[in-house]
Amino acid sequence: MHLSTSQLEAFHTAAKLESFTKAASRLHLTQSALSQRIRKLEDGLETCLFVRAPGGIRLTEAGQRLLQYCRDRETLDTGLAGDLGGAAEGGLSGALRIAGYSSVMRSAVVPALGPLLRGNPGVHCEFFVREMGELPGMLKRAEAEFVVVDRALDWRDVITHTLGREEYVAIESATHRTREDVYLDHDPEDHATHWFFRDQPDVPRYRRSYMGDVYGILDGVAHGLGRAVMSRHLIGTDSGVRILPQYEPCAVDVVLHRYTECHASRLHAAALEALQAGCPGYLGMTPD
């Protein structure tokens, strides 16, 4: 069957926003008109794409497959426009969206891509910093082409690339007296401190306080508000913190994820090459 562009657009927008109401607003349609387009698409495909429940909507398995098709088609369109535009200007162009967690985006991903972006002003790059638990959903909803997390996701149709490793250590203020029973994390959903001490032979008794992001944690530790578990590559000589030698460092992989695509644009290929070449140096550890 022929897949209607307007019906696919309605489906893709609703799938990404996880809401018919938000999708209708985004597309400047009534909710009834949007629902009718999706219903006609489902009728044509003879399958249900969404499970509709009082708490919201979620994709069926068929809906997940169609979302992958929409994602590939969007990548093809963007990649072809970028390749053609770049060829006309003698460089790369197009759009690239990358999401990751705070300790790697500002310190490794952005500087690794710096030369590529400076050398190709026709490229539009969007960086998203999110909490670890939010990132897999961004990839699934096609809100970013590249998503960086601290483990490999065993998902169908997803390719992983290890960009390096982070080594985590325990730190305290180098100049202020610090309470040993307070450890700073992002928020209650941040389990870095619990994870670090899980395998330590000597586990201290502690309570947690929250600083919002990794750089807030560094500032809080430097000012003596508590100790913390931190990636070693973020600790500079003038950061105002020191490493606690009584705890063993723990290393985790930094893994980029992208969906398998029938066509990879020159921009995406170049960005991946730049990340693989540059990130290990900024992270301070190469992949095993």
C-alpha positions as CSV (number, residue, x, y, z in Angstrom):
1,M,0.0,0.0,0.0
2,H,1.0,3.7,-0.5
3,L,1.9,5.3,2.9
4,S,0.3,8.8,3.1
5,T,2.8,11.5,4.0
6,S,0.3,13.3,6.2
7,Q,-0.7,10.1,8.0
8,L,2.9,9.2,8.6
9,E,3.6,12.7,9.9
10,A,0.7,12.4,12.3
11,F,1.9,9.0,13.5
12,H,5.5,10.1,13.8
13,T,4.7,13.3,15.8
14,A,2.4,11.4,18.2
15,A,5.0,8.7,18.7
16,K,7.7,11.2,19.5
17,L,5.6,13.3,21.8
18,E,3.8,10.3,23.3
19,S,0.6,12.3,23.1
20,F,-2.2,12.9,20.6
21,T,-3.0,16.3,22.2
22,K,0.6,17.6,21.9
23,A,1.0,16.1,18.4
24,A,-2.2,17.9,17.2
25,S,-1.0,21.2,18.6
26,R,2.5,20.7,17.0
27,L,0.9,20.0,13.6
28,H,-1.8,22.7,14.0
29,L,-4.6,20.2,13.7
30,T,-7.6,19.4,15.8
31,Q,-7.2,16.3,17.9
32,S,-10.1,14.7,16.0
33,A,-8.3,15.3,12.6
34,L,-5.0,13.9,13.9
35,S,-6.8,10.8,15.4
36,Q,-8.6,10.3,12.0
37,R,-5.3,10.3,10.1
38,I,-3.8,7.7,12.5
39,R,-6.9,5.6,12.3
40,K,-6.8,5.6,8.5
41,L,-3.1,4.6,8.6
42,E,-3.9,1.7,11.0
43,D,-6.8,0.6,8.8
44,G,-4.6,0.7,5.7
45,L,-1.9,-1.3,7.5
46,E,-4.5,-3.6,9.1
47,T,-2.8,-3.3,12.5
48,C,-2.9,-1.3,15.7
49,L,-0.1,1.2,16.2
50,F,-0.9,2.6,19.6
51,V,-2.3,1.2,22.8
52,R,-4.7,3.9,24.0
53,A,-5.2,4.0,27.8
54,P,-6.4,6.6,30.4
55,G,-2.8,7.3,31.4
56,G,-1.7,8.0,27.8
57,I,-0.6,6.2,24.7
58,R,2.2,3.7,24.0
59,L,3.4,2.0,20.8
60,T,2.6,-1.5,19.9
61,E,5.3,-3.7,18.4
62,A,4.0,-2.8,15.0
63,G,4.1,0.9,16.0
64,Q,7.8,0.5,17.1
65,R,8.6,-0.9,13.6
66,L,6.8,1.9,11.9
67,L,8.6,4.5,14.1
68,Q,11.9,2.9,12.9
69,Y,10.8,3.3,9.3
70,C,9.9,7.0,10.0
71,R,13.3,7.5,11.7
72,D,15.2,6.0,8.7
73,R,13.2,8.0,6.2
74,E,13.9,11.2,8.2
75,T,17.6,10.3,8.3
76,L,17.6,9.7,4.5
77,D,16.0,13.1,3.8
78,T,18.3,15.0,6.1
79,G,21.4,13.0,4.9
80,L,20.6,13.5,1.2
81,A,19.9,17.3,1.7
82,G,23.1,17.6,3.7
83,D,25.2,15.6,1.2
84,L,23.8,17.6,-1.8
85,G,24.2,21.0,0.0
86,G,27.6,20.1,1.3
87,A,28.8,19.0,-2.1
88,A,27.7,22.3,-3.6
89,E,29.6,24.3,-0.9
90,G,32.6,22.0,-0.8
91,G,31.9,20.8,2.8
92,L,29.5,19.0,5.1
93,S,26.0,20.3,5.9
94,G,22.9,19.0,7.5
95,A,21.6,18.4,11.0
96,L,23.0,16.3,13.8
97,R,21.4,15.8,17.3
98,I,23.4,14.2,20.1
99,A,22.2,13.5,23.6
100,G,24.3,12.3,26.6
101,Y,24.9,12.7,30.3
102,S,26.6,15.7,31.9
103,S,30.0,14.3,32.8
104,V,30.8,13.5,29.1
105,M,28.9,16.0,27.0
106,R,30.7,19.2,28.0
107,S,34.1,17.6,28.7
108,A,34.4,15.1,25.8
109,V,31.7,15.1,23.2
110,V,31.6,18.8,22.5
111,P,35.4,19.3,22.3
112,A,35.8,16.1,20.2
113,L,33.3,17.5,17.6
114,G,34.7,21.1,17.8
115,P,37.1,20.8,14.8
116,L,34.5,19.2,12.6
117,L,31.9,21.8,13.4
118,R,34.3,24.8,13.1
119,G,35.4,23.5,9.7
120,N,31.9,22.9,8.4
121,P,29.7,26.0,9.2
122,G,26.8,24.5,7.2
123,V,26.3,21.9,9.9
124,H,23.6,22.5,12.5
125,C,24.3,20.5,15.6
126,E,22.1,20.2,18.7
127,F,23.5,19.0,22.0
128,F,21.1,17.7,24.7
129,V,22.3,17.0,28.3
130,R,19.9,14.7,30.2
131,E,19.8,12.4,33.2
132,M,20.9,8.9,32.4
133,G,17.4,7.4,32.8
134,E,16.0,9.8,30.1
135,L,18.5,9.1,27.4
136,P,17.3,5.7,26.1
137,G,13.8,7.2,25.6
138,M,15.2,10.0,23.5
139,L,16.8,7.5,21.1
140,K,13.5,5.4,21.0
141,R,11.5,8.6,20.2
142,A,14.0,9.7,17.6
143,E,14.7,12.9,19.5
144,A,18.4,12.4,18.8
145,E,20.4,10.4,16.3
146,F,23.3,9.7,18.7
147,V,22.7,8.9,22.4
148,V,25.6,8.4,24.8
149,V,25.1,6.4,28.0
150,D,27.3,4.4,30.4
151,R,26.4,1.0,29.2
152,A,25.5,-0.9,26.0
153,L,21.8,-1.2,25.4
154,D,20.9,-4.6,24.0
155,W,18.3,-3.3,21.6
156,R,17.3,-4.7,18.3
157,D,18.4,-2.5,15.3
158,V,20.7,-0.4,17.5
159,I,24.5,-0.2,16.9
160,T,26.9,0.6,19.7
161,H,30.3,2.3,19.7
162,T,32.4,2.5,22.8
163,L,34.0,6.0,22.9
164,G,36.2,5.5,25.9
165,R,36.0,4.8,29.6
166,E,35.3,7.0,32.7
167,E,37.2,6.2,35.9
168,Y,35.2,7.1,39.0
169,V,36.9,8.1,42.3
170,A,35.8,9.5,45.7
171,I,36.6,13.1,46.4
172,E,36.5,15.8,49.1
173,S,37.4,19.5,49.4
174,A,41.1,20.2,49.3
175,T,40.8,23.3,51.4
176,H,37.6,23.1,53.6
177,R,36.8,20.7,56.4
178,T,34.1,18.4,55.0
179,R,31.5,16.2,56.7
180,E,32.4,12.6,55.9
181,D,28.8,11.3,56.2
182,V,27.4,13.5,53.3
183,Y,27.8,12.6,49.6
184,L,26.6,14.8,46.8
185,D,24.6,13.5,43.8
186,H,22.6,15.0,41.0
187,D,19.1,14.1,42.4
188,P,17.4,11.2,44.1
189,E,17.5,9.1,40.9
190,D,21.3,9.4,40.6
191,H,22.7,6.2,42.0
192,A,26.4,6.8,41.3
193,T,27.4,6.9,44.9
194,H,25.5,3.7,45.7
195,W,27.0,2.0,42.7
196,F,30.6,3.1,43.6
197,F,30.4,1.8,47.1
198,R,28.7,-1.5,46.1
199,D,32.1,-3.2,45.4
200,Q,34.2,-1.3,47.9
201,P,35.7,-3.3,50.8
202,D,35.0,-0.5,53.3
203,V,31.6,1.1,52.9
204,P,31.0,4.3,54.9
205,R,27.7,5.3,56.4
206,Y,26.4,8.3,54.5
207,R,23.4,10.4,53.6
208,R,22.9,12.2,50.3
209,S,22.4,15.8,49.3
210,Y,21.7,17.0,45.7
211,M,23.3,19.6,43.5
212,G,21.5,19.3,40.2
213,D,24.4,18.4,37.8
214,V,27.9,17.2,37.8
215,Y,29.4,20.7,37.8
216,G,27.2,21.7,40.8
217,I,28.6,18.6,42.6
218,L,32.2,19.6,41.9
219,D,31.4,23.1,43.2
220,G,29.7,21.7,46.3
221,V,32.6,19.5,47.1
222,A,35.1,22.3,46.6
223,H,33.2,24.4,49.1
224,G,33.1,21.7,51.7
225,L,29.4,20.8,51.4
226,G,30.1,17.1,51.2
227,R,32.1,14.3,49.5
228,A,31.2,12.9,46.1
229,V,31.9,10.2,43.6
230,M,33.3,11.8,40.4
231,S,34.8,11.0,37.1
232,R,38.6,11.5,37.3
233,H,38.9,13.3,34.0
234,L,36.8,16.2,35.4
235,I,39.1,16.8,38.3
236,G,41.7,19.5,37.4
237,T,44.6,20.7,39.3
238,D,42.8,23.9,40.3
239,S,39.4,22.3,41.0
240,G,39.7,22.6,44.8
241,V,39.1,18.9,45.4
242,R,41.3,16.0,46.2
243,I,40.9,12.2,45.6
244,L,40.4,10.0,48.7
245,P,43.1,7.3,48.4
246,Q,41.3,4.8,50.6
247,Y,38.8,3.9,47.9
248,E,39.4,1.9,44.8
249,P,38.7,3.6,41.4
250,C,35.9,2.1,39.3
251,A,35.7,2.3,35.5
252,V,32.7,2.3,33.2
253,D,32.3,2.4,29.5
254,V,31.1,5.4,27.6
255,V,28.9,4.1,24.8
256,L,27.3,5.8,21.8
257,H,24.1,4.3,20.4
258,R,22.5,4.8,17.0
259,Y,19.9,3.0,15.1
260,T,20.8,0.9,12.1
261,E,20.1,2.9,9.0
262,C,20.0,1.9,5.3
263,H,21.9,5.1,4.5
264,A,24.4,6.9,6.7
265,S,25.0,10.5,5.7
266,R,28.5,11.9,5.2
267,L,27.9,14.1,8.2
268,H,26.9,11.3,10.5
269,A,29.9,9.2,9.4
270,A,32.3,12.1,9.9
271,A,30.8,12.9,13.4
272,L,31.1,9.3,14.5
273,E,34.8,9.2,13.3
274,A,35.5,12.5,15.2
275,L,33.9,11.2,18.4
276,Q,35.8,7.8,18.2
277,A,39.1,9.6,17.6
278,G,38.7,12.4,20.1
279,C,36.7,11.2,23.1
280,P,39.3,8.7,24.5
281,G,41.8,11.5,25.0
282,Y,39.4,13.8,26.7
283,L,38.0,10.9,28.9
284,G,41.5,9.9,29.9
285,M,40.9,6.2,29.3
286,T,40.7,4.2,26.0
287,P,38.2,1.3,25.5
288,D,39.3,-2.2,26.5
